[in-house]
Each structure stands twice: as structure tokens, then as C-alpha cells.
Amino acid sequence: MQYEMSNDREAVRMSRDHDLPDTPGRRTVLKGAALAAGALAVTPGPAQAAPAPATGPKPHPGRRPETTPYVNPLVRQRADPHITRHTDGLYYFTATVPEYDRIVLRRARTLNGLSTAAESVIWRAHPTGPMAAHIWAPELHRIGGKWYIYFASAPAEDVWAIRIWVLENANPDPFKGTWVERGRIKTAWETFSLDATTFQHRGTRYLVWAQHEPGMDNNTALWISEMANPWTLTGPQVRLSTPEYDWECVGYKVNEGPYVLKRNGRVFLTYSASATDWHYCVGLLTADAHADLLDARSWTKSPVPVFTSDDTTGQYGPGHNCFTVAEDGRTDVLVYHARQYKEITGDPLHDPNRHTRIQKLGWKPDGTPDFGVPVADTAKEGL
């Protein structure tokens, strides 16, 4: 079903849950340029996982990097990563593959274990029709005793008509059972939409996603809505953020890849901005945990990015992040993708080397997250 946007509900605002059994990915797409690409075929790239620990944060010049116990890159050639720690104590991982043609899962007892864990294909793109191209940014969520995967895809006949789709599996083990196609999430407009994430807050389930709004001079903005069930929106759809700062508009005017972390009486919403080259970076929205999350005025937007490329550590285009927790059940962990080089030949979307990375998330004295900088590699190529 479709809903009309109310004029008084279009500003900066969003939210999403971060609990142990939950935790993703992204891609930027053009509005004009994407459509002009027409039936552009998806270009594949090899895929392989690999380990590596890391060195860490330096949000301001002069701060020495710290070492962390994690392997980085954690998983090679896996973009838009989503890691969730389930109540069984296992970490479940999914991400975008370079071929954009399937959804994969792996699991492990530890975060580092994901780097070498066996990977299973749990769903493949259709050969024709909807759900056939640009299979992007899957997220795995446990809702009401069932598993759900939210992802973006497009028809084989119109590969830039990207929309949000949902899979459901009633088996307690997401590697078993049947993944049922629950269909497309219907939003207010038939426009480019992707990067859906869901969370529950104070008894209400929300969906947050990226979409182009007709008549707006951007590629995608961030939206939020309540959900009637895991694949149906209900009530108003509220714009939380649109690209407005210079750092959000390099190459393309993009806000995408939202993810929520609830801590210290606040709801933090991260998102990614600009083109998917080294300009790609992470922004932040913040709301009080007791505020009306469907009121855009509840949200404050950081005027500067909170996580960016770093020449010192040699990591570029960090983004499409999510959060999970360390094995101790307390330490917050930042999950994201980045490349190990700045210059890219051709379209960044055809470059397969966005690797999944993880590092400890710090906290400032005022209770806000301290992202630091993307840590340096700790694993050698090919390991």
C-alpha cells in the first residue's frame, strides 16, 4: 500500500535497534546517472574471505593509534556487511558479494572466526523479472521467532529500478528450512529505494531506508516508518535526513545505509554519504531515547562526518556500517567496509575490493560514540 508524505513530517529523523541478536551494508546509486545507465549489466568480481587484527582510533591529529585484537580485513570482497550476535552466542554474517547475484551467510563463535567460516548461499537472484539484478546490502534480523533478510534488488529488464524486498525463514537455524519470498516493501513512491534496516524501540518496530523523493535534488534521503509486520509499513513515512553538507554531496548526493545503536539514553543513527569511492564516509543523527522518533525535530544531525578515509592507516571509503558486540557482551564493535587504496579505475561499483572490517567503538565523556579512524590492516594479502 502507498502513503502520502505529510509536509509537516519531513526533516531529520530516524532510529534503529542494536541488540545482541541483531546487527549492515550499502551502495550508492544515481538518480539521473543510474537511470541513464539503463540495462547496464552487473559486473562481477572475485570473492574470498581473509583475516587480520588492527590498529585504531585517531579522530583528531596527534592521537596515537591503538591496537585491537581483530583481524582486518575480516572478510575480503564483502561490502555492506551485517553482523548480528544471536541468543545462541553465535555471530551471523551477511554482505553484498561483488557479483551482486546472491545472498550469503556464514557464522562463527567469535568475530575473528567469521574470516575463515564456511559460507553458504541461501538465496540466488531470479534469472528474469523482479529480484534478478543488483542484489545489495542484505541484513539478517530475528523477529517474532522467525528470521528475516532485508535486501535491495532490481528487475533483469530494468536494473536500476531498485526496490526493497524481504525473505522469511521459520526454521530456528537460518542455514536450514525454506527462505520464503515475502515480497516487496511498498513505500510512498515508485522510486529508487534500498538499504532497509529495522529495529524495535519502546514496543514499536520501525523501518529505516534510503529513497529518492520525487522533485528533490538528491539521489537518496533517509526515511522512517512504523511497521504493521516485518514486510509492511504503516502510518506516515518521515524524512530524517537529506544530503545538504558538502561532504554528503561528492559525486552523488547520497544519504544511505542507515543503522541504529541505542546507548546512554539516546538513539544514534549512522548513515553513509557521497559516492562509493574514497569520499564515502559516515554521518550521524542523534535523538533522545524518549523522544518521538517519527518527529524529525527529535533528531540532531552532525555537521561533520564521524568516520572518514585515513591516509595514515591506508583505508579509504569507510561506510555502510553496522554495530555488534564483542564476545564479552559489553564492548561495542563497529562493522564497516573500506578499500585499501584511493584511486579506482572505472566505476567504483565495479571494483570488488571493499572488504569487511571491524574495530572497537569508543565512547566520549559526553556519552556519544567515538569512531576514531579506520584501523590499519593486520592480515597479509592472500591469508
Secondary structure, 3 states (H helix, E strand, C coil): CCCCCCHHHECCCCCCCCCCCCCCCCCCCCCHHHHHHCCCCCCCCCCCCCCCCEECCCCCCCCCCCEECCCCCCECCCEEEEEEECCCCCEEEEEECCCCCEEEEEEECCCHHHHCCCCEEEEECCCCCCCCEEEEEEEEEEECCEEEEEEEEECCCCCCCCEEEEEEECCCCCCCCCCEEEEECCCCCCCCEEEEEEEEECCEEEEEEEECCCCCCCCEEEEEEEEEECCEEEEEEEEEECCCCHHHCCCCCEEEEEEEEEECCEEEEEEEECCCCCCCEEEEEEEECCCCCCCHHHEEECCCCCECCECCCCEEEEEEEEEEECCCCCCEEEEEEEECCCCCCCCHHHCCCCEEEEEECEECCCCCEECCCCCCCCCCCCC
